[in-house]
Amino acid sequence: MSCLRPSRFPLNRKLSLHAMSDGFGKLLIARVTGIRLLPGQIVALAAITLILLGAGLLMLPIATPPGVHVSFLDMLFTATSAVCVTGLIVMDTPHDFTLFGQGVILFLIQVGGLGYALTATLILLMLGRRLGLRDRMMLSESMNTMDLQGLVRFVKLVGIITFVLEGLGAVLMTLRFAVDFPWGTAAYYGIFHAISAFNNAGFSLFSDSLKSYQTDWTINGIITILVIFGSIGFLVFEDLLDNFRGKRFRLQTHTKLVILTTTILIVVGTLGITILEWNNPSTFQSASVGEKLTISYFHAVSRTAGFTTIDIVDMRDATLYFLLLLMAIGGSPGSFSGGIKTTTAAIVFLTIISMLRREKDVEVFHRRIPQDLITRALCLTILALTLITGMTLLLDSTESQSFLSLMFEVTSALGIVGMSVGNGDTASLSALFTDFGKVMIMLSMLLGRFGPLMIGLFAIQTSISKPYRYAQARVVIG
């Protein structure tokens, strides 16, 4: 069968202090406190540690120009957004941070995107160190896979793909930016935007994001390709390479479903935004058909990254809600993007179609979807919608913004997208929030980045079987 085992899903492959300190941190905590940390708790603890470290570095005087007002909460927000590769900002990245501050943000994006255990393992491999069984088990735990077979090969593959694509994107964008800037500046802009795009982070060194390059096919093309590659997941790359090398002779169901769903979302997103904004005088009315399609395509792809080429606040409410739904779906498992994931949305849709057809099994590409995956997909979708609704209602009671704008900001944070209706200047809408509102958005970003991983780790634990089962009950629904 060409079925991808659930255990091979390195969902949002995040850190483990084990891989970084060879288990010493966890062992020390366990001996001192008597507490045995679960993988999800280790992920959250290490993420918070890196965020605090990043915020501390951004608080340094050399991180901001003279005269820029600095608050720890804003720096904490920026560090959280960078580590979670979200892109929501409360400060203007190119003007409110020096080269050092921008470098810290870029470092947080790269480490936060790759994952800390993965980054540490790549460094150890480059130094020539061999990973023992303990190291492999720790890395496997942090990457949310209990399968040790081919783990080091997969880690190397992730590192190679990441740095090759980021390097290629940086070179191409440097050549384009060299038309407008000196070579040194062009190279810096190229590197920064390539890393930000491939990690689906959405941070930009332009105050208006990429609005200045709204109809520039070169920038639009490079950015969207990097975003797509960063959002489809490394399992897809591995499967494609194995087929190319002759190790497999057909694509796995996961790969087919990711490619099909991603294509559908981009096509439907492009057409939907074009139709909804066609006669909007604030966005599309003065643009040609080709320009309208270009702008729509860019934002349909950027639903996982957060880059923009128009003012989102000028979009119609219907377009904002449509874009909100695209952001909620997000990218694919094992990628840099968030959301409920393309495969989750596809399984939910296929389940609905199967129910309407009164079919017993949910099938795709001549394969049957296991019942436990269907249950998890439905639960994840319901949890995501509940979080979006709950956070929006909570912020609506404390913030003086429209309900749709708040829901858009919350969805962007939970989906780790970074798109925002803005605050009327260069920052996101979150810049206008109260301290409580900013904390809630930070919490949303953390939940969006690490919540699915911890749910996945919980879901793959061995289930407890009761020695008895109750009789079935008939309940009327619908």
N, C-alpha and C positions, 0 to 999 in steps of 0.2 A: 504493500500500500504506500502511496505517496503522501503520507500524512505527517505533519510536523508534530513532534512530541511537545506537549505543553511545557515539559521541563527544560526545553531548549530556548524558552523565551526570556532573554536577558532584559526584562522590562526596565527601561530607563536605567541601565546598568550603572548603579551608583556605588558609592564608596563602602569600604569596610576598613575599620581601623586595623583589622587583622593584617590585611595585605600591606598596609603602610608601616606597621610596627611589629610585624611578625607575631601578632597575637599578644604582645606584652601589655598593651593598653587594656584589653578585655580581661586578661588574667589579673592585672593589678586591681581593676575595679571589682572583680569578683571576690578577690581575697580581702580587700579592705572593707567593702560594703556587704559582702555576702550575696550580692545580686548578680544573677546571670542574665546578661543582656541578650535579647532576641535580635536577629538580623535587622529587622525594621527599626528597632530602637537604636542600633549602632549607626544605621544610615542617617537617622534624624539627628543624632548627637554629633556626628562628624560634620554634617551639613551646617548645623548651627555654629560649630566651632570655626569652620571656614568663613562663614558669613561674618561672625564677630571679628575674625582676623582681618577680613577685607574692609569692614567698617572702620576698624582701628587704623589701618593704613590710609584710608581715605580721609581720616580726621587729621592726618599730619599736615603741617603748614605747606609742605612742598607738593601736596596733592591738589591744592586749589590756588588760583591766582590771588594776589593781594586785593582786599576789599570785598571778596565774596563771603557772604554770610554762611556759616557752617553750623548745622545742628546734627547731633548724633543720630537722631531719628531719620533724617533725610539720608545720611550716609549708610545707615543700617538698611533703609529701603533700597538704596542703589545697590548695595552689596547683595541683598536678597534677590533682587531682580537679575543681577548678573549671574550669580550661582545657579539660580533656577532657570537661566537662559530665557527670561521672559521679555525684557525690553521696556517695561513700564518705567518711566523716569519722572522724578520730581525736581531734577536739576538739568540744566542744559549741558549735555556731555561735552561738546566742543569748546564752550566758553567758560563753564563753571569748574572745569578740571584742567590741570596742567598735563603735560606729556606723562609725568609720573602717575597722576591720577587715572588718566586714560589707560596707561599700561596696566595698572592694578585691575581695572575693570575688564580689560582684555584677558588678563590671566585668570580672573574668576570665571569668565565666560568659557575659556578653553577647558579648565579643570572641571568646572561645573557641568559642562556638556559631556566631556569624555567619561567622567566618573572618576572618583578618587582612587579606588582600588585598581581600576584599569590604568590610570596614569602611573601609579606607583609600580605596577607590574611591568609596564612598558619600559620604565627607567631601569628596573632591575634586569630586564632582558637585554637592554642596550649595554649595560655594564658587564654582561656576560655571566650573570648569576643564573644558575639552574633552579627551577622551582621544584621543591619537594612536594610530597603528598599533602603535608599540612598546608603549604602555600596554595596548592590547587584547590583544596577543600574550602579554604577561606575565600579565595577569589570566586569560586563557584557559588558560594553562599551569597556573597555581595552582589553577584550578577544575576541572582535569582534563577539559577539552574543547578540541579542536582546531578547533572551529567558531566563527569570529568573528562570524558573522551573528547579529544580534539580541542580542549579548552585553551591551551597555549597557542595553538594554531589560530584559533578564532580571535584571541587577543591581538596577535600580530597582524591579522587581517584587518581588524578595526583600526589599529594604529596606522598601517600603511595606507588604507583607503582615506582616512581622515587627513593625514598630512599631504598626500598626493593631491587630493581634490582641493584642499585649502591652498596648497602651493600653486597649483595650476590656476585657480580662481584669482589668487593674488597677482600673479604675473599678468593675466589678461586685463584685470581692472587697473593695474598700474599703467599699462600701455594706453588704456583709455583715459585715465585721469591725467596722464602726462600731457594731453592736449590742452588741459585747463590749468595745470599747476606745474611747478618745478618738479624735477624727477624725484627728489628726496621726499617732498610732500606727497607726490603721486604714489610712491612706493608705500609710504606709511598708510595712506588712505586705502590702498589696494589690499594690504595685509589685514588691516582692521576689519574692513567690510567683508572680506572673504571668510575670515574666522567667524564673524558675527552671523553671516548668512548661512554657512554650513551648519553651525550650531543652532540655527533657528532662533537666534537671540534678539535680533531686531534693533540692536544698538547701532547708532550711526554717528559719524563725525560731522554731519550736517544738521543744523538746527531744525531744518524743515524735513528731516528724514531724507527721502530721495525725490522730493517734489521737483527739484531743479532738473531732474533727468526723467521727467514724466513720459516723454515719448522717445527717449534714447533707447534704441533697440539693443545696443551693446550692453549697457548697464542692466536694462530690464532682463535681457537674456541670461547674462552671467549670474545675476542675483537669483533669479527664479530657478535656474538649473541647480545651483548650490543648495537652495532651500529644499527643492524636491529630493535631491540625493540625501540631504540630511534628515528628511522626514519619512523616508520609506523603510528605514531600519536595516541594520547590518546583516540580519538573517537573509534578507533578499539578496544582498550582494554575495553572500557566501553560497547561496543556492545557484545563482547565476554563474558564478565562477566555477563551481563544481560541474555544472552542465557544460560549460565551455571547455573545460579540461577533460571531459569524458568520464568523470567520476559518477555522474548521474546521467540519465537519458531522458528525463522529463522533469519539468518544474514541479516543485512541491505545491500542495494546495494553498499553503500560507502565502507563497510568493505570488501565485496567480490571483488570489483574492486581494492582496495588497495592491498589486499593479492595476487590477480592474477597478477597484474602489477608488484609488487615488485618481485615476484617469476620469472616472465618472464625476467625482467631486470637482475637479478642475474644469471640466467641460460644462457641467451644470452651473458651477459657480460663475464662470465667465459669462454664460448666456443670461443667468439670472440677474447679475449686477448690471449688465448692459441693458436689459429690458427695463428693469426697475428705475435706472437712472437716465434713460434715453433722453427725456425732455427736461431734465433738471437743469435750470439755468445756472446753478451754482457749481455744477460739476461737469456735465457732459454736453450740454446743448451746443456749445460753440466748437466742439471737437468733431473731427471727421470720423467716419465709420471705423477706419483702421485704428485711429487713436482711441476711440471708445473701447474697442475690443482689446487693445493693448493694456489700457488701464484696468479694465475688468479682469483680464487674465492675470495681471500682476497681483491684484488683491485676492483673487481666488486662490492663487498659490501661496500668498503671504498670510493666509489664514492661520498658518502654523508659526510664522516668524514675526510679524508685526511691522515690517517695513510698509511705508505708504508713499504714494505719489500724488495724492490729492488730500484735501482736508476732509477727514472722516465726518467731522461735525456737520458738513454741508450735505451729506447724504440724506435721502428721505428716510423716515422712520421704518418703512417697509424694507428698505435696503439694509439698514442697520440690523434689523432683526434677522434678516436672511443671512447676513455676514456673521451674526452672533451664532446662528446654528452651525455654520461651517467651522467656526472657531471651536465650538463645543465638541465637534467630532475630532478635529486635530489631525495628527499624523498617524504613524503606524508603530506597532510594538517594537521595542529595541532600537528606537531612534532618538534624536535629540528633541523631538517635539512632544507636546502633551495632548490633552483632550481625552475623550473616552476611547480613542483610537479607531482607525478605519475598519479593522477587522471586527471590532466590537459592534460598530454601527451596521456593518454588513450582515453579521450573524443575527442581530435583532431584526433587520429588514427581511432576511431570508426566513426567519421564524414566523413573522407575520404573514408572508406569502404562503408558507407551508400550511399555516392554520387556515387561511382563507380557502385554500385548495383542499382542505380536509385530508392532508397527507400526514402519515404517522411520523415520518422522519424528515429532518431538515437536511437537504442535500445541496451540494454545489460541486461543479466539475466532476460529477460522477463519484463523489465521496459523501459520506454521511457525517454530519457534525455531531460529536458526542453530546449527550444530554448535560453533562457537567459544564461544558463550555457555554452552552445555551443559557444555563442558569446563571453563570458568572457574568455573561454579557448583559443579561437583563438586569442583574443586580448592580453592575457598574453604571449602567445607563441611568437607572433610578436614583442611585446615590449621587451621581453627577448633577442631575436635574434638581434633586433635593438641596444639594449644597449651593447651587446657583441661586435658587429661589430663596433659601434661608439667608444667605449672605446679603442678597439684594434687599430683602425686607429689613434686615438688621441695619444696613447702611441708610435705607430710606428714612429710618427714624432718627438718624443723627446728622445726615448730610443734606444740604439744601440744593440738590440737583434733581433733574428729572428721573423718573423711575427707569426709563429705557436706557438713559446714559449710565445709570448706576449698574444696571444689569449687564450692559455691554462691558463696563470696566471689570466687573466681577468675573464674567465669562472669560475675558481676556487674561485675567490673573490665574484663574483655575485651569485654563487651557494653556497656560504659560506661552501666550501669544505676544502680548505687548502692544496690540493695536488699541487706540483710545480716541475718544472724541476730542480730547485735548482740554486745556484750561484757558484757551484764548491766546496763549503765547507759544512757547516751544515745548513745554512739559506735558505730561499726561494729566488727565482729569484728577488723578490721585493727588496732585500737588495742591488742589483746592480743599482737600479733605481735612477734617480735624485729625488730631493725633490718633484718636481711637479708630477713625476710618482708615488711616494709613496702616495701622497695626493689623486691621482686618484684611486689607489687601495683601500685606506681607504674609499673613497666615494663609490666605487663599493661594498665593504663589507656592508656598511650601507644600500645601495639600495637593496642588496640581502637579508638582514635580515628584514628590515622594509618596503621596497617598496611594496611587496605583501600585507602586512597588510593594508597599507594606501590605496592601490587600492581597496582592499576588502571592507574597510570601506566606501569608496566613492561609490562603486558599489551597496551597500545595502541601500543607501539613497533613500528616496522616489522620484521617477521620476516625472518630471514636464510634464504634458500632455498639448499639445497645443490644442487650440479650433478648429484647422483645420488640414487637412492632404492633402498633394499634391497628384496629380495623379501619378500612378506608371510609371516608365520609363523603357524601354527595352534597356539594354546595352549589347553589344556583348563582351564576355570574352573568354579566352582560345585560 
